[in-house]
Amino acid sequence: MGKRYFCDYCDRSFQDNLHNRKKHLNGVQHLRAKRVWYDLFRDAAAILQEEQTKKPCRKFLQTGQCDFGSNCRFSHMTEQDLEKLSAQVQGEKRLKELRQEGADIPPGTIEDWLEKRAQRLSAAQSNSALPEKPAPFQYPPGWPPVQELPPSLQAPPPGGWPVPPTLQWG
């Protein structure tokens, strides 16, 4: 069958030769998949700038769906989405300026997070139906008595197994 080439962007494989690889790497589907992958790692400022230059997609605004999806050249963001993104960009800018000035991150952020986490954990514990102590071990019915089990299935003695002085490992 020969070597196969797997494209991580497109999640597909094909026979690996120069012609097939060139054809795939220059194909429209591969270039779109590659662009979508790298768009996942863009910062909020770049996304905001690009979305503000696009016109709104009429079909998406009317129906909530667009046949082109992520390949649409129009913006699928509402005014509220753009405002949230703008606020996020401003917050990131302020945080970056504070770090450049040498100032600490605004106080209370870690403490607030820890407090919320403690509240979530306590709420989860109070809501859970699991008992706090695990149930004691129940010997399976139908098994022979514990004394008749093979040594590999018996519990070790309280002090552990005795080690003979002449035993050498390895």
N, C-alpha and C positions, 0 to 999 in steps of 0.2 A: 504494500500500500504506500510506502514511502513516508517521508517526514510530513508532519502536519504543523501548521502555524495557527496559534490561537491568539486572537485579538482580544485584549482585556476590555477595550472600550466598547466593542460591539458584542462581546460575549458569544463569539462564533469561531469556528475553526475551518480551515480549508487546506488543500494540498499546498505544501510550501515549495514554490519555485519563483523565479524572478518575475515572470509575467503575472502570476496570480497575486503576488504580494504587492506589486506596483499598482495593479488594477484596484485592489482593495484599499490600499492606503490613500489613493487619490479619489476614491469613490465618495459620493455625496453622503451616504449613510454613515461611513466611517468619520468623515469630517464633522458631521452633526453630532455624532455620539461623543467624539473627542471634545467638541466645544461644550456640550452639556456637562461632561465630566469636569472640565476646568472651571466652568461657571460655578460649580459647587463650592469652590474655594475662594471666590472673589470677596472682597470686603464690601461692607454696606455702602460706602461712599461711591464706589464704582457702579454698583447696582442702581443706586439712586440717580446718579448722573445719566446712566443709560435709559432708565425708565422715564425720566423727565423729558428726554428728547423724543421719545416715541409718542405717537398719537394713540388714544384709547381705542381698543378693539370694540367695534360696535356690536358684533355678534356676541362677544363674551359679556358685554354689559347688558344686552337684552335677554339672553338665554342662560348665561352662567356657564356656557360651554363654547369651545372653539374647535373647529375641525383640525386646525393646524397645531394646536397644543403648544409645546415649547418651541416649535419652529415658526410660530406666528411672528410677523415683523411689527405687530402692534402691541401695545402694553395691555396686560391683563390685570394691572393693579388698580384698585379703586382709590379714591381720594383719601380715605382713612388709612389704607395700606401705605400710601406715599407719606402721609403725615407721621405714621409710626416709624417708618424707615428714616425719615428726616430727623425725628427725635433721637433715634438710635445713633445716627451719624453725629449729631451734636454732642451726645453723651460720650461717645468714643473720643471725639475731638477734645472735650474738656478733660477727660481722664488722661489723654496723651500729653496735654499741656501741663497738667499737674505733675506728671511723672518727669517731664523735662525740667520743670522748675525745682525738682528735688523734693517736692511736698509728698507727704504720705497719702495713701489712698484715703478717701473720706472715712472718718472714724465710724465705727458701729456696723460696718457692712458684714464683717465676719461674725460678730456677736449676734447680729440679727439673724444671720443664716443658721448659726448654732441653736439659737432659741427656737426658730421655726422647725428645725430638724428634731429637737427634743419634743416639741409639741406633736409633730407627726408620729414619732415613735411611740409616745405615750398613748396617743389616740389609736394607733394600730394595735397596741397591746391590749387596750381595754376593749376594742371591738372584736378581737380574735376569739374564736370559740375553742381554741386549743387549750388543754389544761397546762398549768405552769410546770408541774412535775410530770416526767414521762411515766407512762404506765409500767408497773413491774413486769418483768419477763414472765411470760406464760409458757410452760413446757408444752410442746405440741402433743395433742392427744394421739394415742396409738403408738407412741415411741416406747422402746423398752425402758426399764428403770435406769436412772442415771449411772448406777454402779455397773451396769452391764454394757454401757456404751464403750466403743473403742477408745484407746487413750488419746487419739487425735481430736475427739469430740468432747472429752471431759475437760472441765475447768482446771487450770493449773492449781497446784497447792498454794496455800496462803503465802509462803515465803518464796515461791517460784520453784522452778525445777532445779534439782541438785545438779551441779556441774562436776563431773569426775575430774580429779587432778591431772590425769594423763591425757585429757582431751585437747587436741590441737586442731585449730580451724585453718582451712586453706589448703 
